[in-house]
Amino acid sequence: MRIILDAMGGDNAPQAVVSGGVKAARELDTDIVLVGREAEIRACLAGCGGESQERVQVVNAADVITMEDEPGMACRRKKDASMTVALTMLRDGQGDAAVSAGSTGALLSGATLIVKRVRGIRRAALGPVLPNGGKGVLLMDCGANVDCTPEYLLQFAYMGSFYAQKIMGIPEPRVALLNVGTEDTKGGELQKAAFALLKEASDAGRIRFVGNAEGSDLFTGRMDVLAADGFAGNVMLKTVEGSAKFMFKELKKVMFSSTKNKLGALLIKKDLYGMKAMLDPSEVGGTALLGISRPVIKAHGSSDERAIFNAVRQAIACAQADVAGAIEANIDFMKLDKAKET
């Protein structure tokens, strides 16, 4: 297995990416390709004892895509940027998957432009796994596609179902549609049309559609995949993240408000850290770009060494499970107009 890392992407690049890549090469039985400014990468390698690591290769790329670059044009304009070179190498078969903690918009645009979508997939989607006390809920989409059609939502549901089967280990994933109510008749025209398509696919035995779901249903365990347009999905994701931060901040105030509470906090310290880890980007690793023809993982922008390590582990799992292959094999069931190709 060979994983390509955009060594210059993210707030803590290149040190965190290099350290995480070296750790992955040592512990995950994989080859790592670090793409970026060679001198900077080699300095980081020397600092973390990875300069002699045989399973780590460095590929020079002089330019860097920053958060100030226009996402849709970044990879077109910066041909020698680390992200562009990494995606080009993936397209050309020089690796099994790519990981970047750089600009989400640039990575999505670059992956679509360079690596290409699975033929027949209208839009690639970002699928983060949110905690629910079990194996989690895959949110499809979380912001890549603000304006959606019913066909997009149908494809998100299929792609999410395949990912849940192959990566999350759920034999028959339950798919729900994010809506303003659980009744079948709820929602706007988009949700109503998507509901009909999902029910048809479920009646045919191709996915397991369990109906509409409200935002409050996210943590109930009644679904494994939540199909949503990117606008609503992103609002939900950011609300969950903000609520979690607020909760832990207020919980910390309570725990340290008195001697009695401090003693109680010491007793449950380990459990609290376990709870916090569920939402920690370092533990989650990254978000898969589903619908791209080869595995691409978007790591969190603030990724540290541990986060990069886990993103590499996720990339290996995606490559081994061949999620893109499952999508391609079922593409005829995922298109409304079979004569139309992208």
Buried (B, 14 or more C-beta within 10 A) or exposed (E): BBBBBBBBBBEBBBBBBBBBBBBBBBEBEBBBBBBBBBEBBBBBBEEBEBBEBEBBBBBBBEBBBBEEBEBBEBBEEBEEBBBBBBBBBBBEEBBBBBBBBBBBBBBBBBBBBBBBBBEBBBBBBBBBBBBBEEBBBBBBBBBBBEEBBBBBBBBBBBBBBBBBBBBBEBEEBBBBBBBEEBEEEBBEEBBBBBBEBBBEBBEEEBBBBBBBBBBEBBBEEBBBBBBBBBBBBBBBBEEBBEEBEEEBEEBEEEBEEEEEEEEEBEEEEEEBEEBEEBBBBBEBBBBBBBBBBBBBBBBBBEBBBBBBBBBBBBBBBBBBBBBBEBBBEBBEBBBEEEEEEE
